[in-house]
């Protein structure tokens, strides 16, 4: 506890309310409106949590206070003073939405009011950031009124475990930090060329074979050096259910990504008939874009993908399913007589047309299960990669209702997508890829990212659902190296997604990070210094 108190004291020096000028403390992400008021609320072991209809959030708050400041506050049905009250008010939906909240702190106590329990939860995150400690008064919260709601409804972090498996404890640790930063979407990249990480009961070889590789490339993309060490790991369906429950309690939706038709070498190594070559391959240890792709002209392969998606949808309640769709090399399709005959029969002029034709069929399948498809922006059919021919573009229209996950190409491609009616999540790689080092994306550049690109017509702004930051795993073999890339940039991306541009200030954000540096140190998180 002394270690925690000393760190809070140091951050308090940066954020103190002086006698000369009443000044509201800076939060991350910065709220819509913060007004400092007079008085101080003193927390003690007798401070009551009045949860009302927010029992889960009340229990979460009780556990958070016990874990962080070692105060186990009682849960009570009512209290007149010395309270933290959680109050639902459906009328706030019209002004603050489902995730907004009001927070009021007076000497009598703190009240969080919101239209939904998600808003209550985010108010709790702000309340925790406002706690200060000194030896005279103990734990206190200065008087304040906060009115807050997010700028965007989609605020995501993506973890790639196809390349390097991290495990349930690491995922839960990430979910805790996302929750503290009011991020609401965990994008889970579970399959790739180098590994299949989700148990599919109908196809056990996907994890028995596809979840294991003999060795892993080290050094750089062009390196011929391998570590000679086996790498494996996958999540059982029970483990996934447990992680989903953990995320749900923190108002985080998990979006699973099952790559198709490319990035599928691990699956094809498990069941060679899924590809066009029908010859055994090993799960590759080399990173980069591989040639192996699903034979989408084979009905048996499409049935396999339906079966996989069925089990995924039984596990994940998310209304959105990410199907990848990026970086597909068309060489094997071009060389296969069966694929070429299928294209001719369906009047598909190019492999890009075939990809969108297949993708649209997957979209229809998901829609029939009341799910919505999402994919990287290659699914629009534009040429984004040097390994594809200039003529390999599509004239086939992508299925309506698709969420386009923008990561690469000229920003005019966003305009093309929204003008055609598609919703977009902006994850432009040069600004949001966490595997890039701090020279490529320094903290200030991460903080400056605006999900709405400059020049986008205002009538399309509502088509930008929000933003995501991506932790690709090729060169991130362990949890420590991952954390150093993620923190503190995750806090910057959280503010990009939540805070209005007019309320952003990088220098003030830097100062407010002192609270999170203390938190991360307390939680043994290895952040970049």
Residue, then its C-alpha position, 0 to 999 in steps of 0.5 A: x500500500x505504501x508503494x501505491x500511496x507514494x506514486x499517488x502522492x507524486x501524481x498529486x503534485x502534478x494535479x493538485x487543486x491550489x488555494x489560489x485557483x480551483x482547477x479540475x483534475x485532468x482525466x484520460x480520456x478527457x471528458x466532455x465537460x469538467x467543472x471543479x467545485x468546492x469541498x472534498x469527499x473523504x473516503x473511508x472504510x465506512x463509505x457505502x456503495x449504493x448500487x441500485x440497479x447496477x449490482x454488477x458495477x457496484x461489485x466491480x467498484x468494491x473489488x477495484x477499491x479493495x485491490x487498489x487502495x485497500x478499502x473494502x467498502x460495504x454495499x448498502x441499499x441506501x445512504x444519506x452521506x458518505x456514499x458512492x451512489x450509482x443511479x440509472x436514468x433512462x432519460x439521459x439516453x437522449x443527451x448522453x447516449x448509452x455510454x455517457x454519464x454524469x459524475x458529481x462529487x460533494x463532501x457528502x459523497x459521489x453520484x454517478x448517473x447514466x442511461x445504462x450500466x455501461x455509462x455507470x461503468x465509465x463513470x466509475x473509471x473517472x471516479x477512480x482517477x480522481x482519488x488522491x492521497x495524503x497522510x493527513x486526510x487519507x484518500x479524498x476526491x475533490x469536488x467536481x461535476x463531470x458531464x461526459x460521453x464518447x465521440x465514437x462508439x467504436x474504440x478498439x484494441x486488436x491483439x494478434x495471437x496467430x503469430x505469438x500466443x499470449x494466453x488468458x492471463x495476458x488477455x485479461x490484463x489487457x482487458x483491465x487496462x482497456x476498461x480503465x481507458x473506456x475502450x469498448x471493443x477487443x478485436x481478437x485476431x485468432x487465426x493466421x498463417x503461423x497459428x490457429x488459436x481457437x478450438x473448433x470441435x468439428x475440426x480438431x486438427x486445427x489446433x492439434x496441427x495448426x496450433x503448433x509450429x516447429x520454429x520461428x523466424x527471428x530478426x527481420x522480414x528477410x532473415x533466414x535465421x530461425x530460433x529452432x524452438x517449437x511454439x504452440x498454444x490455443x484457447x479451448x472453448x471453455x477458456x474463451x467463454x471465461x474471457x468473454x464473461x470477463x470482458x462483458x463485465x467490463x463492458x467490452x465486446x470481443x470481435x473475433x477475427x477468422x481470416x479468409x480466404x488468405x492468411x490460412x496456411x495453418x488451417x491448410x496445414x491441418x487439412x490440406x484439402x482446404x487449399x488448391x494444392x492438396x499437398x501437405x504443408x507445415x505451419x510456417x515459421x516464416x512471417x510475411x504474406x504466404x501463397x496458401x489460400x482457401x479453395x473457395x470454388x470447392x463447396x466442401x471448403x465453403x462448408x468447412x468455413x460455415x462450420x467454423x463460423x457456426x462454432x465461433x458464433x455459438x461462443x461469441x455474442x458479438x453482432x460483428x464477425x471479422x473475416x480478415x480478407x487482407x493480403x490475398x495472393x492470387x497465384x494459386x487461384x490463377x493456376x488451378x483449373x477448377x478455380x478458373x472454371x468456377x470463375x468462368x461459370x460465375x462470370x468473374x473476370x478477375x481473382x479480386x472479383x472471385x474474392x468479393x463474390x466469396x466474401x459476399x456469400x460469407x456476408x449472406x451466411x452471417x446475415x442469416x445468423x443475424x451477424x454483420x461482416x467486417x473485413x480489412x479494406x482489401x475486401x473493397x476490391x482495390x489493388x493495395x499490394x505490389x504482389x498483385x497485378x494491376x488488372x487484379x481489381x474488382x468490379x463486383x460490388x461488396x455486400x451492403x452492410x459490411x463494415x470496412x476496416x481501413x488500414x492501408x491505401x490512399x485516404x480517398x479509399x475511405x471516401x469511396x467506402x462511405x460514399x457507397x454507404x459502408x461504415x468504416x473503422x479507421x485504423x490507418x497503419x501509419x498512425x495506429x499500428x502498435x508493432x511500429x516502434x516509437x520512432x515511427x509512431x511516437x506518443x504525440x503522433x498516436x495522440x494526434x490521430x483523428x479517425x475522421x480524415x481531413x477533408x472528409x465531407x461532413x455528411x459522411x462523418x457519421x459513417x466513421x464508427x470509430x478507431x482501432x489500434x492494432x498489436x500485430x505479433x510477428x516480432x512480439x514474442x512475449x508479454x513484456x515486449x508487447x506491453x512496451x509497445x502498447x503502453x503508453x500509446x494505448x492511452x493516446x488511442x483511447x483519447x482519440x476515440x473518446x475525446x472531442x478534438x477541442x478538448x484534447x491537449x497533448x501537454x496536459x495529456x502527458x501530465x495526466x499520464x502520471x496517474x497511469x504510470x503509477x497504475x501500470x507500475x503497481x500492476x507490473x506492466x512494462x510500459x515504454x519510458 
